[in-house]
């Protein structure tokens, strides 16, 4: 029987996982702490200057950069609130709403709250 280098690497990786030698992402951040992500953009079409923000139980609110003009949420189970100077003063993005949302004023801060 012929063994290739790839077969040997896969066998070694599998034995490492079974022996608990391989660190997993869940060890660093349990899945229960992860809420989701959202992206901020410097134009109103969610296409320029994108910056991602990761939301978890320890980081569920914060300030926004003054150049943010639109937001796209990737949060599935909670509302994302964007507080801004324009009308309406609060932009509420529902869970699973992945559309681009243009801001009507200068952004102040954000907060994630349960449904």
N, C-alpha and C positions, 0 to 999 in steps of 0.2 A: 504494500500500500504506500502511496506517495503522499507526503505531507508537505505543504507549502509553508512559506514563512507566515503568511496570513493565518493559516490554520493554527500554527503554534502561538501566534500572538493572541488570537481569540481564546484559545484554551487557557493561556496564562491569565488573561483578563477575567474569564469566567471563574477560575479558581480563586482569584483575588477577591472577587465580589462575594463568593460563598464564604470566604474566610474573614469577611468584614474588614479587609485592608483598604478598600477603595472608599474614599470620602464621597458622600452624595450631597447634592444641593440642599436636601431636606435637613441635613445636619446643621447647615449654616442658617437657614431660615425655614422653620416649620411651615408647612402649607397653610395652617390655620392662621398664621400671622399675615400672610400675603393677601392684600385686598385687590390690587390691580395696578394699572398704569394709565397715565394720560399724557398727551403731547401738547405743547404750546408752540405757537408759530408767530412769526413777526409780520405776516400779512393776513388778510382776511379770508384767504382761500385754503388755508392749511397746507401750503406748499413750499414755504420758505422759512428758513431759520428755525427748524424744528428742534425742540429740546424735550426729552422724555423725563417724566417724574414718576417714580415708583412709590406706591402707597401701601403701607402696612399698618399694623396696629400701633406701632410706636411713632409713625410718621403719617398722620392722617389730616394734617392741615399745615399751611405755610404761606409765605408771601410769594407774589409773582413778580417777574421782571417788568419794568414799565413799558418795554417795547412789545409785549404780547398783544396780538390783535385777534387771534382765534385759538380755539381749543378743540381737540378731538379726544374723547374719552374711550378707554378700553376697560372700564370697570363694569363688572357683571352684576353684582348683588347690592350695590349701594349707590346713593345719589352723590353726584359731584356738584358742589355749589361754588360758583365763581362770583366774588363780590367785586363790583366795579363802580366807577363814578357816573356812568351814563344810565339812561333809562332802558330797561329796568335795572335797578341797582343790584339785583341778585339774578344770576343766570343759573337755573337748575337743570342739570343734565341727568336724565333718567338712566337707570341701569340698562345695559345692552343698547344704548343709543350711540352708535359709532359714527354719526354724521359730524361734519365740520360745523362748529358754532362760532360765529363772528361776534366779537365783543363790540359794544356800542360806546364804550368809554375807556378810561384808563383802568387797568386791572389793579386790584388792591391785594387780595389774598384768596386762598382756596380752602375748602374743607370738604371732607367726605363724611356722610352720615348714613346710618342704616335706613333701609326701606321702612 
